[in-house]
Amino acid sequence: MTADDSFGRLDDDDYPAYTMGRAAEMLGTTQGFLRAIGEARLITPLRSPGGHRRYSRYQLRIAARARELVDQGTPVESACRIIILEDQLEEAQRINAEFRRTAESRDSATAR
């Protein structure tokens, strides 16, 4: 890997760049919290060759949302479920919008 390859990954939201300690520090939480949301299968950190957890920026955003809910009094397991359901709803809405656009295109082509 060259230096150019490494710098290119700085913009990659899915690149597992953060150690558990650094991720916890950035989120203002504990490593135990990160383990708990991992056990609830909200996020699955990648593992370094030495077996250490590594988190991406995308995963940190999800963990931050979980922390927000927990800080409001939601149990960790419930917060994880809420976030999973929010994600599923967003995906369903995206798919519906795509179907709608396709149907509208087809209808306008048929009307001509």
Gaussian input, Z-matrix of N, CA and C with variables (Angstrom, degrees):
# hf/3-21g

backbone

0 1
 N
 C     1     B1
 C     2     B2     1     A1
 N     3     B3     2     A2     1     D1
 C     4     B4     3     A3     2     D2
 C     5     B5     4     A4     3     D3
 N     6     B6     5     A5     4     D4
 C     7     B7     6     A6     5     D5
 C     8     B8     7     A7     6     D6
 N     9     B9     8     A8     7     D7
 C    10    B10     9     A9     8     D8
 C    11    B11    10    A10     9     D9
 N    12    B12    11    A11    10    D10
 C    13    B13    12    A12    11    D11
 C    14    B14    13    A13    12    D12
 N    15    B15    14    A14    13    D13
 C    16    B16    15    A15    14    D14
 C    17    B17    16    A16    15    D15
 N    18    B18    17    A17    16    D16
 C    19    B19    18    A18    17    D17
 C    20    B20    19    A19    18    D18
 N    21    B21    20    A20    19    D19
 C    22    B22    21    A21    20    D20
 C    23    B23    22    A22    21    D21
 N    24    B24    23    A23    22    D22
 C    25    B25    24    A24    23    D23
 C    26    B26    25    A25    24    D24
 N    27    B27    26    A26    25    D25
 C    28    B28    27    A27    26    D26
 C    29    B29    28    A28    27    D27
 N    30    B30    29    A29    28    D28
 C    31    B31    30    A30    29    D29
 C    32    B32    31    A31    30    D30
 N    33    B33    32    A32    31    D31
 C    34    B34    33    A33    32    D32
 C    35    B35    34    A34    33    D33
 N    36    B36    35    A35    34    D34
 C    37    B37    36    A36    35    D35
 C    38    B38    37    A37    36    D36
 N    39    B39    38    A38    37    D37
 C    40    B40    39    A39    38    D38
 C    41    B41    40    A40    39    D39
 N    42    B42    41    A41    40    D40
 C    43    B43    42    A42    41    D41
 C    44    B44    43    A43    42    D42
 N    45    B45    44    A44    43    D43
 C    46    B46    45    A45    44    D44
 C    47    B47    46    A46    45    D45
 N    48    B48    47    A47    46    D46
 C    49    B49    48    A48    47    D47
 C    50    B50    49    A49    48    D48
 N    51    B51    50    A50    49    D49
 C    52    B52    51    A51    50    D50
 C    53    B53    52    A52    51    D51
 N    54    B54    53    A53    52    D52
 C    55    B55    54    A54    53    D53
 C    56    B56    55    A55    54    D54
 N    57    B57    56    A56    55    D55
 C    58    B58    57    A57    56    D56
 C    59    B59    58    A58    57    D57
 N    60    B60    59    A59    58    D58
 C    61    B61    60    A60    59    D59
 C    62    B62    61    A61    60    D60
 N    63    B63    62    A62    61    D61
 C    64    B64    63    A63    62    D62
 C    65    B65    64    A64    63    D63
 N    66    B66    65    A65    64    D64
 C    67    B67    66    A66    65    D65
 C    68    B68    67    A67    66    D66
 N    69    B69    68    A68    67    D67
 C    70    B70    69    A69    68    D68
 C    71    B71    70    A70    69    D69
 N    72    B72    71    A71    70    D70
 C    73    B73    72    A72    71    D71
 C    74    B74    73    A73    72    D72
 N    75    B75    74    A74    73    D73
 C    76    B76    75    A75    74    D74
 C    77    B77    76    A76    75    D75
 N    78    B78    77    A77    76    D76
 C    79    B79    78    A78    77    D77
 C    80    B80    79    A79    78    D78
 N    81    B81    80    A80    79    D79
 C    82    B82    81    A81    80    D80
 C    83    B83    82    A82    81    D81
 N    84    B84    83    A83    82    D82
 C    85    B85    84    A84    83    D83
 C    86    B86    85    A85    84    D84
 N    87    B87    86    A86    85    D85
 C    88    B88    87    A87    86    D86
 C    89    B89    88    A88    87    D87
 N    90    B90    89    A89    88    D88
 C    91    B91    90    A90    89    D89
 C    92    B92    91    A91    90    D90
 N    93    B93    92    A92    91    D91
 C    94    B94    93    A93    92    D92
 C    95    B95    94    A94    93    D93
 N    96    B96    95    A95    94    D94
 C    97    B97    96    A96    95    D95
 C    98    B98    97    A97    96    D96
 N    99    B99    98    A98    97    D97
 C   100   B100    99    A99    98    D98
 C   101   B101   100   A100    99    D99
 N   102   B102   101   A101   100   D100
 C   103   B103   102   A102   101   D101
 C   104   B104   103   A103   102   D102
 N   105   B105   104   A104   103   D103
 C   106   B106   105   A105   104   D104
 C   107   B107   106   A106   105   D105
 N   108   B108   107   A107   106   D106
 C   109   B109   108   A108   107   D107
 C   110   B110   109   A109   108   D108
 N   111   B111   110   A110   109   D109
 C   112   B112   111   A111   110   D110
 C   113   B113   112   A112   111   D111
 N   114   B114   113   A113   112   D112
 C   115   B115   114   A114   113   D113
 C   116   B116   115   A115   114   D114
 N   117   B117   116   A116   115   D115
 C   118   B118   117   A117   116   D116
 C   119   B119   118   A118   117   D117
 N   120   B120   119   A119   118   D118
 C   121   B121   120   A120   119   D119
 C   122   B122   121   A121   120   D120
 N   123   B123   122   A122   121   D121
 C   124   B124   123   A123   122   D122
 C   125   B125   124   A124   123   D123
 N   126   B126   125   A125   124   D124
 C   127   B127   126   A126   125   D125
 C   128   B128   127   A127   126   D126
 N   129   B129   128   A128   127   D127
 C   130   B130   129   A129   128   D128
 C   131   B131   130   A130   129   D129
 N   132   B132   131   A131   130   D130
 C   133   B133   132   A132   131   D131
 C   134   B134   133   A133   132   D132
 N   135   B135   134   A134   133   D133
 C   136   B136   135   A135   134   D134
 C   137   B137   136   A136   135   D135
 N   138   B138   137   A137   136   D136
 C   139   B139   138   A138   137   D137
 C   140   B140   139   A139   138   D138
 N   141   B141   140   A140   139   D139
 C   142   B142   141   A141   140   D140
 C   143   B143   142   A142   141   D141
 N   144   B144   143   A143   142   D142
 C   145   B145   144   A144   143   D143
 C   146   B146   145   A145   144   D144
 N   147   B147   146   A146   145   D145
 C   148   B148   147   A147   146   D146
 C   149   B149   148   A148   147   D147
 N   150   B150   149   A149   148   D148
 C   151   B151   150   A150   149   D149
 C   152   B152   151   A151   150   D150
 N   153   B153   152   A152   151   D151
 C   154   B154   153   A153   152   D152
 C   155   B155   154   A154   153   D153
 N   156   B156   155   A155   154   D154
 C   157   B157   156   A156   155   D155
 C   158   B158   157   A157   156   D156
 N   159   B159   158   A158   157   D157
 C   160   B160   159   A159   158   D158
 C   161   B161   160   A160   159   D159
 N   162   B162   161   A161   160   D160
 C   163   B163   162   A162   161   D161
 C   164   B164   163   A163   162   D162
 N   165   B165   164   A164   163   D163
 C   166   B166   165   A165   164   D164
 C   167   B167   166   A166   165   D165
 N   168   B168   167   A167   166   D166
 C   169   B169   168   A168   167   D167
 C   170   B170   169   A169   168   D168
 N   171   B171   170   A170   169   D169
 C   172   B172   171   A171   170   D170
 C   173   B173   172   A172   171   D171
 N   174   B174   173   A173   172   D172
 C   175   B175   174   A174   173   D173
 C   176   B176   175   A175   174   D174
 N   177   B177   176   A176   175   D175
 C   178   B178   177   A177   176   D176
 C   179   B179   178   A178   177   D177
 N   180   B180   179   A179   178   D178
 C   181   B181   180   A180   179   D179
 C   182   B182   181   A181   180   D180
 N   183   B183   182   A182   181   D181
 C   184   B184   183   A183   182   D182
 C   185   B185   184   A184   183   D183
 N   186   B186   185   A185   184   D184
 C   187   B187   186   A186   185   D185
 C   188   B188   187   A187   186   D186
 N   189   B189   188   A188   187   D187
 C   190   B190   189   A189   188   D188
 C   191   B191   190   A190   189   D189
 N   192   B192   191   A191   190   D190
 C   193   B193   192   A192   191   D191
 C   194   B194   193   A193   192   D192
 N   195   B195   194   A194   193   D193
 C   196   B196   195   A195   194   D194
 C   197   B197   196   A196   195   D195
 N   198   B198   197   A197   196   D196
 C   199   B199   198   A198   197   D197
 C   200   B200   199   A199   198   D198
 N   201   B201   200   A200   199   D199
 C   202   B202   201   A201   200   D200
 C   203   B203   202   A202   201   D201
 N   204   B204   203   A203   202   D202
 C   205   B205   204   A204   203   D203
 C   206   B206   205   A205   204   D204
 N   207   B207   206   A206   205   D205
 C   208   B208   207   A207   206   D206
 C   209   B209   208   A208   207   D207
 N   210   B210   209   A209   208   D208
 C   211   B211   210   A210   209   D209
 C   212   B212   211   A211   210   D210
 N   213   B213   212   A212   211   D211
 C   214   B214   213   A213   212   D212
 C   215   B215   214   A214   213   D213
 N   216   B216   215   A215   214   D214
 C   217   B217   216   A216   215   D215
 C   218   B218   217   A217   216   D216
 N   219   B219   218   A218   217   D217
 C   220   B220   219   A219   218   D218
 C   221   B221   220   A220   219   D219
 N   222   B222   221   A221   220   D220
 C   223   B223   222   A222   221   D221
 C   224   B224   223   A223   222   D222
 N   225   B225   224   A224   223   D223
 C   226   B226   225   A225   224   D224
 C   227   B227   226   A226   225   D225
 N   228   B228   227   A227   226   D226
 C   229   B229   228   A228   227   D227
 C   230   B230   229   A229   228   D228
 N   231   B231   230   A230   229   D229
 C   232   B232   231   A231   230   D230
 C   233   B233   232   A232   231   D231
 N   234   B234   233   A233   232   D232
 C   235   B235   234   A234   233   D233
 C   236   B236   235   A235   234   D234
 N   237   B237   236   A236   235   D235
 C   238   B238   237   A237   236   D236
 C   239   B239   238   A238   237   D237
 N   240   B240   239   A239   238   D238
 C   241   B241   240   A240   239   D239
 C   242   B242   241   A241   240   D240
 N   243   B243   242   A242   241   D241
 C   244   B244   243   A243   242   D242
 C   245   B245   244   A244   243   D243
 N   246   B246   245   A245   244   D244
 C   247   B247   246   A246   245   D245
 C   248   B248   247   A247   246   D246
 N   249   B249   248   A248   247   D247
 C   250   B250   249   A249   248   D248
 C   251   B251   250   A250   249   D249
 N   252   B252   251   A251   250   D250
 C   253   B253   252   A252   251   D251
 C   254   B254   253   A253   252   D252
 N   255   B255   254   A254   253   D253
 C   256   B256   255   A255   254   D254
 C   257   B257   256   A256   255   D255
 N   258   B258   257   A257   256   D256
 C   259   B259   258   A258   257   D257
 C   260   B260   259   A259   258   D258
 N   261   B261   260   A260   259   D259
 C   262   B262   261   A261   260   D260
 C   263   B263   262   A262   261   D261
 N   264   B264   263   A263   262   D262
 C   265   B265   264   A264   263   D263
 C   266   B266   265   A265   264   D264
 N   267   B267   266   A266   265   D265
 C   268   B268   267   A267   266   D266
 C   269   B269   268   A268   267   D267
 N   270   B270   269   A269   268   D268
 C   271   B271   270   A270   269   D269
 C   272   B272   271   A271   270   D270
 N   273   B273   272   A272   271   D271
 C   274   B274   273   A273   272   D272
 C   275   B275   274   A274   273   D273
 N   276   B276   275   A275   274   D274
 C   277   B277   276   A276   275   D275
 C   278   B278   277   A277   276   D276
 N   279   B279   278   A278   277   D277
 C   280   B280   279   A279   278   D278
 C   281   B281   280   A280   279   D279
 N   282   B282   281   A281   280   D280
 C   283   B283   282   A282   281   D281
 C   284   B284   283   A283   282   D282
 N   285   B285   284   A284   283   D283
 C   286   B286   285   A285   284   D284
 C   287   B287   286   A286   285   D285
 N   288   B288   287   A287   286   D286
 C   289   B289   288   A288   287   D287
 C   290   B290   289   A289   288   D288
 N   291   B291   290   A290   289   D289
 C   292   B292   291   A291   290   D290
 C   293   B293   292   A292   291   D291
 N   294   B294   293   A293   292   D292
 C   295   B295   294   A294   293   D293
 C   296   B296   295   A295   294   D294
 N   297   B297   296   A296   295   D295
 C   298   B298   297   A297   296   D296
 C   299   B299   298   A298   297   D297
 N   300   B300   299   A299   298   D298
 C   301   B301   300   A300   299   D299
 C   302   B302   301   A301   300   D300
 N   303   B303   302   A302   301   D301
 C   304   B304   303   A303   302   D302
 C   305   B305   304   A304   303   D303
 N   306   B306   305   A305   304   D304
 C   307   B307   306   A306   305   D305
 C   308   B308   307   A307   306   D306
 N   309   B309   308   A308   307   D307
 C   310   B310   309   A309   308   D308
 C   311   B311   310   A310   309   D309
 N   312   B312   311   A311   310   D310
 C   313   B313   312   A312   311   D311
 C   314   B314   313   A313   312   D312
 N   315   B315   314   A314   313   D313
 C   316   B316   315   A315   314   D314
 C   317   B317   316   A316   315   D315
 N   318   B318   317   A317   316   D316
 C   319   B319   318   A318   317   D317
 C   320   B320   319   A319   318   D318
 N   321   B321   320   A320   319   D319
 C   322   B322   321   A321   320   D320
 C   323   B323   322   A322   321   D321
 N   324   B324   323   A323   322   D322
 C   325   B325   324   A324   323   D323
 C   326   B326   325   A325   324   D324
 N   327   B327   326   A326   325   D325
 C   328   B328   327   A327   326   D326
 C   329   B329   328   A328   327   D327
 N   330   B330   329   A329   328   D328
 C   331   B331   330   A330   329   D329
 C   332   B332   331   A331   330   D330
 N   333   B333   332   A332   331   D331
 C   334   B334   333   A333   332   D332
 C   335   B335   334   A334   333   D333

   B1=1.4527
   B2=1.5209
   B3=1.3068
   B4=1.4643
   B5=1.5204
   B6=1.3142
   B7=1.4587
   B8=1.5243
   B9=1.3329
   B10=1.4601
   B11=1.5266
   B12=1.3398
   B13=1.4624
   B14=1.5226
   B15=1.3357
   B16=1.4627
   B17=1.5211
   B18=1.3186
   B19=1.4537
   B20=1.5260
   B21=1.3229
   B22=1.4544
   B23=1.5155
   B24=1.2982
   B25=1.4662
   B26=1.5234
   B27=1.3167
   B28=1.4596
   B29=1.5286
   B30=1.3230
   B31=1.4654
   B32=1.5250
   B33=1.3188
   B34=1.4616
   B35=1.5239
   B36=1.3478
   B37=1.4650
   B38=1.5222
   B39=1.3334
   B40=1.4596
   B41=1.5266
   B42=1.3174
   B43=1.4584
   B44=1.5357
   B45=1.3290
   B46=1.4745
   B47=1.5296
   B48=1.3099
   B49=1.4602
   B50=1.5265
   B51=1.3243
   B52=1.4627
   B53=1.5227
   B54=1.3161
   B55=1.4643
   B56=1.5190
   B57=1.3075
   B58=1.4567
   B59=1.5280
   B60=1.3155
   B61=1.4622
   B62=1.5126
   B63=1.3264
   B64=1.4700
   B65=1.5223
   B66=1.3201
   B67=1.4640
   B68=1.5283
   B69=1.3196
   B70=1.4681
   B71=1.5254
   B72=1.3091
   B73=1.4699
   B74=1.5291
   B75=1.3059
   B76=1.4623
   B77=1.5267
   B78=1.3289
   B79=1.4596
   B80=1.5194
   B81=1.3193
   B82=1.4568
   B83=1.5203
   B84=1.3153
   B85=1.4600
   B86=1.5234
   B87=1.3079
   B88=1.4603
   B89=1.5231
   B90=1.3102
   B91=1.4597
   B92=1.5297
   B93=1.3193
   B94=1.4618
   B95=1.5257
   B96=1.3280
   B97=1.4637
   B98=1.5278
   B99=1.3287
   B100=1.4683
   B101=1.5242
   B102=1.3197
   B103=1.4698
   B104=1.5275
   B105=1.3474
   B106=1.4675
   B107=1.5269
   B108=1.3319
   B109=1.4672
   B110=1.5243
   B111=1.3240
   B112=1.4623
   B113=1.5179
   B114=1.3290
   B115=1.4700
   B116=1.5211
   B117=1.3396
   B118=1.4665
   B119=1.5267
   B120=1.3296
   B121=1.4646
   B122=1.5202
   B123=1.3239
   B124=1.4574
   B125=1.5168
   B126=1.3172
   B127=1.4630
   B128=1.5251
   B129=1.2971
   B130=1.4617
   B131=1.5199
   B132=1.3257
   B133=1.4625
   B134=1.5252
   B135=1.3047
   B136=1.4563
   B137=1.5170
   B138=1.3051
   B139=1.4611
   B140=1.5236
   B141=1.3172
   B142=1.4569
   B143=1.5279
   B144=1.3288
   B145=1.4714
   B146=1.5362
   B147=1.3178
   B148=1.4630
   B149=1.5158
   B150=1.3475
   B151=1.4662
   B152=1.5206
   B153=1.3187
   B154=1.4615
   B155=1.5241
   B156=1.3314
   B157=1.4612
   B158=1.5197
   B159=1.3417
   B160=1.4673
   B161=1.5271
   B162=1.3327
   B163=1.4536
   B164=1.5270
   B165=1.3182
   B166=1.4629
   B167=1.5293
   B168=1.3206
   B169=1.4655
   B170=1.5235
   B171=1.3256
   B172=1.4624
   B173=1.5378
   B174=1.3099
   B175=1.4620
   B176=1.5224
   B177=1.3153
   B178=1.4668
   B179=1.5247
   B180=1.3217
   B181=1.4717
   B182=1.5343
   B183=1.3209
   B184=1.4636
   B185=1.5327
   B186=1.3273
   B187=1.4712
   B188=1.5325
   B189=1.3326
   B190=1.4675
   B191=1.5276
   B192=1.3299
   B193=1.4735
   B194=1.5267
   B195=1.3277
   B196=1.4643
   B197=1.5254
   B198=1.3105
   B199=1.4658
   B200=1.5196
   B201=1.3205
   B202=1.4627
   B203=1.5296
   B204=1.3310
   B205=1.4682
   B206=1.5244
   B207=1.3279
   B208=1.4653
   B209=1.5253
   B210=1.3130
   B211=1.4695
   B212=1.5293
   B213=1.3375
   B214=1.4612
   B215=1.5261
   B216=1.3384
   B217=1.4567
   B218=1.5178
   B219=1.3085
   B220=1.4591
   B221=1.5293
   B222=1.3275
   B223=1.4678
   B224=1.5354
   B225=1.3216
   B226=1.4608
   B227=1.5276
   B228=1.3245
   B229=1.4664
   B230=1.5228
   B231=1.3269
   B232=1.4659
   B233=1.5210
   B234=1.3211
   B235=1.4623
   B236=1.5266
   B237=1.3184
   B238=1.4681
   B239=1.5269
   B240=1.3103
   B241=1.4741
   B242=1.5275
   B243=1.3223
   B244=1.4667
   B245=1.5221
   B246=1.3185
   B247=1.4596
   B248=1.5270
   B249=1.3180
   B250=1.4695
   B251=1.5265
   B252=1.3313
   B253=1.4619
   B254=1.5253
   B255=1.3342
   B256=1.4635
   B257=1.5311
   B258=1.3189
   B259=1.4593
   B260=1.5280
   B261=1.3313
   B262=1.4594
   B263=1.5288
   B264=1.3244
   B265=1.4621
   B266=1.5264
   B267=1.3156
   B268=1.4669
   B269=1.5303
   B270=1.3181
   B271=1.4631
   B272=1.5283
   B273=1.3317
   B274=1.4666
   B275=1.5245
   B276=1.3299
   B277=1.4589
   B278=1.5266
   B279=1.3213
   B280=1.4632
   B281=1.5294
   B282=1.3275
   B283=1.4614
   B284=1.5265
   B285=1.3291
   B286=1.4618
   B287=1.5266
   B288=1.3200
   B289=1.4647
   B290=1.5308
   B291=1.3180
   B292=1.4659
   B293=1.5306
   B294=1.3431
   B295=1.4554
   B296=1.5269
   B297=1.3205
   B298=1.4592
   B299=1.5287
   B300=1.3355
   B301=1.4664
   B302=1.5310
   B303=1.3175
   B304=1.4645
   B305=1.5270
   B306=1.3228
   B307=1.4645
   B308=1.5204
   B309=1.3151
   B310=1.4634
   B311=1.5228
   B312=1.3195
   B313=1.4701
   B314=1.5219
   B315=1.3117
   B316=1.4636
   B317=1.5327
   B318=1.3401
   B319=1.4705
   B320=1.5291
   B321=1.3367
   B322=1.4748
   B323=1.5245
   B324=1.3173
   B325=1.4600
   B326=1.5223
   B327=1.3390
   B328=1.4651
   B329=1.5274
   B330=1.3176
   B331=1.4666
   B332=1.5170
   B333=1.2860
   B334=1.4803
   B335=1.4500
   A1=108.30
   A2=115.83
   A3=120.32
   A4=109.76
   A5=116.04
   A6=120.87
   A7=110.42
   A8=116.88
   A9=120.23
   A10=111.20
   A11=117.82
   A12=121.66
   A13=110.51
   A14=116.56
   A15=121.11
   A16=111.36
   A17=117.30
   A18=120.29
   A19=111.31
   A20=117.25
   A21=121.00
   A22=112.38
   A23=117.10
   A24=121.28
   A25=112.79
   A26=118.17
   A27=120.76
   A28=112.01
   A29=116.52
   A30=121.11
   A31=112.85
   A32=117.96
   A33=122.66
   A34=109.75
   A35=116.89
   A36=121.93
   A37=113.05
   A38=117.60
   A39=121.29
   A40=113.68
   A41=117.08
   A42=119.95
   A43=109.75
   A44=117.95
   A45=121.30
   A46=111.72
   A47=116.60
   A48=122.10
   A49=114.35
   A50=118.11
   A51=120.38
   A52=112.52
   A53=115.52
   A54=120.50
   A55=108.93
   A56=116.32
   A57=120.09
   A58=110.66
   A59=116.96
   A60=119.88
   A61=112.24
   A62=116.29
   A63=120.73
   A64=110.60
   A65=117.91
   A66=121.73
   A67=110.33
   A68=116.97
   A69=120.80
   A70=110.56
   A71=115.97
   A72=120.70
   A73=110.61
   A74=117.38
   A75=121.51
   A76=111.82
   A77=116.80
   A78=121.64
   A79=112.65
   A80=116.67
   A81=119.95
   A82=112.04
   A83=115.41
   A84=120.92
   A85=109.19
   A86=116.25
   A87=120.34
   A88=110.52
   A89=115.20
   A90=120.06
   A91=109.80
   A92=116.27
   A93=120.67
   A94=111.85
   A95=116.72
   A96=120.75
   A97=109.90
   A98=116.52
   A99=120.09
   A100=110.74
   A101=116.98
   A102=119.38
   A103=110.21
   A104=117.08
   A105=121.41
   A106=111.28
   A107=117.92
   A108=117.89
   A109=110.84
   A110=116.90
   A111=120.24
   A112=110.71
   A113=116.76
   A114=121.13
   A115=111.14
   A116=116.83
   A117=121.02
   A118=111.14
   A119=116.52
   A120=124.43
   A121=113.59
   A122=115.76
   A123=118.64
   A124=109.69
   A125=115.96
   A126=121.49
   A127=108.12
   A128=115.28
   A129=121.00
   A130=107.02
   A131=117.02
   A132=118.46
   A133=110.79
   A134=114.57
   A135=118.64
   A136=108.22
   A137=116.35
   A138=121.07
   A139=109.63
   A140=114.99
   A141=120.33
   A142=107.92
   A143=118.28
   A144=119.74
   A145=112.42
   A146=116.72
   A147=120.53
   A148=113.85
   A149=117.46
   A150=121.51
   A151=114.36
   A152=118.92
   A153=121.66
   A154=110.43
   A155=115.47
   A156=120.26
   A157=110.48
   A158=114.93
   A159=122.36
   A160=108.29
   A161=115.58
   A162=121.81
   A163=111.63
   A164=115.16
   A165=121.23
   A166=109.00
   A167=115.77
   A168=119.72
   A169=110.44
   A170=116.75
   A171=120.43
   A172=110.24
   A173=116.99
   A174=120.64
   A175=111.35
   A176=117.06
   A177=120.20
   A178=110.87
   A179=117.56
   A180=119.69
   A181=110.15
   A182=117.16
   A183=120.59
   A184=109.94
   A185=116.03
   A186=120.24
   A187=110.82
   A188=116.99
   A189=120.65
   A190=110.31
   A191=116.94
   A192=120.66
   A193=109.91
   A194=116.95
   A195=120.60
   A196=110.11
   A197=116.06
   A198=119.36
   A199=110.93
   A200=116.72
   A201=121.48
   A202=110.51
   A203=116.40
   A204=120.65
   A205=111.52
   A206=116.53
   A207=120.59
   A208=110.17
   A209=116.83
   A210=120.84
   A211=111.75
   A212=116.64
   A213=121.53
   A214=112.10
   A215=116.45
   A216=120.75
   A217=115.67
   A218=118.25
   A219=121.74
   A220=109.23
   A221=118.43
   A222=119.51
   A223=110.93
   A224=116.97
   A225=122.25
   A226=111.48
   A227=117.39
   A228=120.34
   A229=110.67
   A230=117.16
   A231=120.91
   A232=110.97
   A233=116.80
   A234=120.88
   A235=109.95
   A236=116.17
   A237=120.21
   A238=110.48
   A239=116.69
   A240=120.51
   A241=110.31
   A242=117.38
   A243=121.76
   A244=110.32
   A245=116.66
   A246=120.69
   A247=111.15
   A248=117.05
   A249=120.55
   A250=110.15
   A251=116.97
   A252=120.42
   A253=111.46
   A254=117.64
   A255=120.92
   A256=110.18
   A257=115.55
   A258=120.68
   A259=110.94
   A260=116.55
   A261=120.42
   A262=110.95
   A263=116.86
   A264=120.87
   A265=110.86
   A266=116.68
   A267=120.76
   A268=111.09
   A269=116.70
   A270=121.28
   A271=110.66
   A272=117.47
   A273=121.12
   A274=110.70
   A275=117.31
   A276=120.65
   A277=111.12
   A278=116.97
   A279=121.03
   A280=110.17
   A281=116.36
   A282=120.89
   A283=110.54
   A284=117.73
   A285=121.19
   A286=111.26
   A287=117.31
   A288=121.13
   A289=110.13
   A290=116.25
   A291=120.82
   A292=110.94
   A293=117.38
   A294=121.52
   A295=110.39
   A296=115.95
   A297=120.71
   A298=110.90
   A299=116.50
   A300=120.69
   A301=110.82
   A302=116.26
   A303=120.47
   A304=110.63
   A305=116.91
   A306=121.17
   A307=110.77
   A308=117.77
   A309=121.31
   A310=110.64
   A311=117.13
   A312=121.04
   A313=110.65
   A314=115.69
   A315=120.91
   A316=109.79
   A317=117.03
   A318=121.49
   A319=111.37
   A320=116.22
   A321=117.95
   A322=111.15
   A323=118.38
   A324=121.66
   A325=110.35
   A326=117.24
   A327=122.48
   A328=110.23
   A329=117.72
   A330=122.03
   A331=112.26
   A332=118.60
   A333=121.79
   A334=112.29
   D1=133.79
   D2=179.98
   D3=-96.07
   D4=169.37
   D5=177.41
   D6=-60.87
   D7=-37.05
   D8=178.86
   D9=-62.06
   D10=-39.59
   D11=177.57
   D12=-62.02
   D13=-42.70
   D14=-179.27
   D15=-64.91
   D16=-43.22
   D17=-179.53
   D18=-66.32
   D19=-33.58
   D20=178.08
   D21=-63.01
   D22=-28.59
   D23=-178.93
   D24=-78.09
   D25=-12.94
   D26=-179.59
   D27=-61.22
   D28=-28.02
   D29=179.71
   D30=-93.39
   D31=-1.89
   D32=-176.87
   D33=-84.32
   D34=111.53
   D35=-179.57
   D36=-63.82
   D37=-21.33
   D38=-176.50
   D39=-98.50
   D40=-2.25
   D41=-179.28
   D42=-74.56
   D43=124.07
   D44=-176.57
   D45=-77.28
   D46=80.86
   D47=-171.48
   D48=-94.83
   D49=-15.43
   D50=-170.47
   D51=-110.13
   D52=131.26
   D53=174.94
   D54=-71.93
   D55=166.10
   D56=179.51
   D57=-60.66
   D58=-43.49
   D59=-179.78
   D60=-61.84
   D61=-44.49
   D62=179.60
   D63=-67.34
   D64=-40.44
   D65=178.98
   D66=-62.33
   D67=-45.92
   D68=178.91
   D69=-61.48
   D70=-42.25
   D71=178.80
   D72=-62.23
   D73=-45.81
   D74=-179.26
   D75=-62.60
   D76=-35.87
   D77=-178.71
   D78=-86.28
   D79=-10.98
   D80=-177.39
   D81=68.41
   D82=38.18
   D83=-177.90
   D84=-133.37
   D85=-170.01
   D86=-179.52
   D87=-104.55
   D88=162.62
   D89=174.72
   D90=-65.29
   D91=-32.16
   D92=177.50
   D93=-61.20
   D94=-37.03
   D95=177.06
   D96=-62.61
   D97=-44.49
   D98=178.77
   D99=-63.44
   D100=-39.40
   D101=176.88
   D102=-63.71
   D103=-40.36
   D104=-178.00
   D105=-64.12
   D106=-42.60
   D107=179.80
   D108=-74.47
   D109=-22.16
   D110=172.30
   D111=-71.34
   D112=-42.22
   D113=178.18
   D114=-65.22
   D115=-31.63
   D116=177.25
   D117=-80.28
   D118=0.84
   D119=177.07
   D120=64.52
   D121=28.43
   D122=174.05
   D123=-74.24
   D124=-44.17
   D125=175.36
   D126=-133.47
   D127=150.84
   D128=176.84
   D129=-125.59
   D130=98.93
   D131=-179.22
   D132=-67.28
   D133=149.22
   D134=173.57
   D135=-75.66
   D136=163.93
   D137=-179.70
   D138=-113.47
   D139=138.98
   D140=174.93
   D141=-72.83
   D142=168.09
   D143=177.11
   D144=-55.61
   D145=-27.45
   D146=178.05
   D147=-86.55
   D148=1.11
   D149=176.96
   D150=91.80
   D151=5.56
   D152=-179.29
   D153=-82.69
   D154=143.84
   D155=179.10
   D156=-70.18
   D157=139.59
   D158=176.73
   D159=-130.58
   D160=134.29
   D161=-175.83
   D162=-115.82
   D163=145.92
   D164=176.63
   D165=-95.02
   D166=168.76
   D167=176.88
   D168=-63.91
   D169=-37.04
   D170=177.37
   D171=-60.37
   D172=-45.36
   D173=179.00
   D174=-64.93
   D175=-35.17
   D176=178.29
   D177=-66.32
   D178=-36.07
   D179=176.98
   D180=-64.96
   D181=-40.69
   D182=177.79
   D183=-64.71
   D184=-44.13
   D185=179.32
   D186=-62.88
   D187=-36.66
   D188=178.49
   D189=-64.74
   D190=-38.83
   D191=177.29
   D192=-64.87
   D193=-41.05
   D194=177.69
   D195=-62.52
   D196=-43.45
   D197=179.79
   D198=-62.55
   D199=-39.21
   D200=178.02
   D201=-58.10
   D202=-46.64
   D203=179.25
   D204=-65.57
   D205=-42.23
   D206=179.66
   D207=-64.36
   D208=-40.32
   D209=178.15
   D210=-62.55
   D211=-25.05
   D212=177.71
   D213=-86.01
   D214=1.20
   D215=176.34
   D216=103.27
   D217=4.84
   D218=179.12
   D219=-80.93
   D220=132.04
   D221=175.91
   D222=-60.05
   D223=149.97
   D224=-175.88
   D225=-54.43
   D226=-47.92
   D227=-177.65
   D228=-61.69
   D229=-40.16
   D230=179.29
   D231=-68.86
   D232=-40.20
   D233=178.24
   D234=-60.10
   D235=-42.50
   D236=179.55
   D237=-63.54
   D238=-42.84
   D239=-179.95
   D240=-64.31
   D241=-42.48
   D242=178.53
   D243=-58.13
   D244=-46.34
   D245=-178.39
   D246=-65.17
   D247=-40.56
   D248=177.02
   D249=-61.63
   D250=-43.62
   D251=179.32
   D252=-66.79
   D253=-38.54
   D254=176.47
   D255=-60.46
   D256=-42.19
   D257=179.95
   D258=-65.13
   D259=-42.24
   D260=178.77
   D261=-64.57
   D262=-39.82
   D263=178.27
   D264=-64.17
   D265=-44.04
   D266=178.48
   D267=-60.06
   D268=-42.26
   D269=179.13
   D270=-65.34
   D271=-42.98
   D272=178.83
   D273=-63.09
   D274=-40.12
   D275=178.42
   D276=-65.66
   D277=-38.10
   D278=177.87
   D279=-63.94
   D280=-44.56
   D281=179.50
   D282=-64.20
   D283=-42.86
   D284=178.60
   D285=-61.64
   D286=-42.37
   D287=178.91
   D288=-63.07
   D289=-38.84
   D290=178.23
   D291=-64.82
   D292=-44.36
   D293=177.26
   D294=-62.02
   D295=-41.55
   D296=-179.67
   D297=-61.34
   D298=-45.13
   D299=178.70
   D300=-62.27
   D301=-41.67
   D302=179.23
   D303=-63.61
   D304=-44.21
   D305=-179.94
   D306=-65.25
   D307=-40.76
   D308=179.00
   D309=-64.87
   D310=-40.37
   D311=177.85
   D312=-63.81
   D313=-42.12
   D314=-179.72
   D315=-66.33
   D316=-43.45
   D317=-179.97
   D318=-63.69
   D319=-41.75
   D320=-179.67
   D321=-70.31
   D322=-31.82
   D323=177.30
   D324=-70.41
   D325=-36.02
   D326=180.00
   D327=-71.37
   D328=-34.06
   D329=-177.98
   D330=-70.41
   D331=-17.90
   D332=-177.80
   D333=-76.71

